[in-house]
């Protein structure tokens, strides 16, 4: 889901950056560093947010998980 969001948001960010650079003087609409680091930070944080609970869930045996349900 994160990759789909990044794939949809990246072209929108490019378009809005160009729109803002035309509307506001002395503001660039294309910054390669920001356009590279922002999606990487988003994907890394999503991966970390899903990895930690999954790792904890893998340590529980299936029988114990079924007993608590």
Secondary structure, DSSP 8 states (H G I E B T S, - for coil): -HHHHHHHHHHHHHHHHHHHHHHSTT--S--HHHHHHHHHHHHHHHHHHHHHHHHHHHTS-HHHHHHH-
